[in-house]
Amino acid sequence: MSISTDRGEAQSAARRNWMAVLARSPREALQGALDVVLAGEAAPAYEWLPVPDIGLAMVRGRIGGTGDAFT
């Protein structure tokens, strides 16, 4: 592996670990920490992400791109 790949993987692992910590933190603790950081300033604007669509889709393909059709 290259040095940049190792560094990218290390950064991804660090981000994953911090996201896991935040996901397990009580909402009150996160709100308190945000209040301290903002120090009386208004919270930044945000938008909720849309929920993922869950469903099935039927697709048709061809074996090898030109062979028999399959679904």
C-alpha positions as CSV (number, residue, x, y, z in Angstrom):
1,M,0.0,0.0,0.0
2,S,1.1,3.5,-0.6
3,I,1.6,6.0,2.2
4,S,-1.4,8.1,1.1
5,T,-3.7,5.0,1.2
6,D,-2.5,4.1,4.7
7,R,-3.1,7.7,5.8
8,G,-6.6,7.7,4.2
9,E,-7.5,4.5,5.9
10,A,-6.2,5.8,9.3
11,Q,-8.3,9.0,8.8
12,S,-11.4,6.8,8.0
13,A,-10.8,4.7,11.0
14,A,-10.5,7.8,13.3
15,R,-13.7,9.3,11.8
16,R,-15.5,6.0,12.2
17,N,-14.4,5.8,15.9
18,W,-15.6,9.4,16.6
19,M,-18.9,8.8,14.9
20,A,-19.4,5.7,17.0
21,V,-18.7,7.8,20.2
22,L,-21.2,10.4,19.1
23,A,-23.8,7.8,18.2
24,R,-23.6,6.3,21.7
25,S,-23.6,9.7,23.5
26,P,-26.8,10.8,25.3
27,R,-28.6,13.6,23.5
28,E,-28.4,15.8,26.6
29,A,-24.6,15.5,26.7
30,L,-24.3,16.4,23.1
31,Q,-26.7,19.4,23.6
32,G,-24.7,20.6,26.6
33,A,-21.4,20.3,24.7
34,L,-22.9,22.3,21.7
35,D,-24.1,25.0,24.1
36,V,-20.6,25.3,25.5
37,V,-19.0,25.5,22.1
38,L,-21.6,28.1,20.8
39,A,-21.2,30.3,23.9
40,G,-24.5,32.0,23.4
41,E,-24.3,32.2,19.6
42,A,-27.2,30.9,17.5
43,A,-26.9,27.3,16.3
44,P,-26.0,27.0,12.6
45,A,-28.9,26.2,10.2
46,Y,-29.2,22.5,9.1
47,E,-31.5,20.3,7.2
48,W,-32.5,16.7,8.1
49,L,-31.3,14.2,5.6
50,P,-34.1,12.3,3.9
51,V,-34.7,8.8,5.1
52,P,-33.4,6.0,2.8
53,D,-35.9,4.5,0.4
54,I,-36.2,0.8,0.9
55,G,-37.6,-1.4,-1.7
56,L,-37.0,-3.8,-4.5
57,A,-36.3,-3.2,-8.2
58,M,-36.3,-5.8,-10.9
59,V,-33.6,-5.4,-13.5
60,R,-32.9,-7.2,-16.7
61,G,-29.4,-8.0,-17.9
62,R,-27.7,-10.1,-20.5
63,I,-25.0,-12.7,-19.9
64,G,-21.8,-11.1,-20.9
65,G,-23.7,-8.0,-22.1
66,T,-24.8,-9.7,-25.3
67,G,-26.0,-13.2,-24.3
68,D,-29.2,-14.6,-23.0
69,A,-31.4,-12.2,-21.0
70,F,-31.9,-12.8,-17.2
71,T,-33.7,-11.0,-14.4
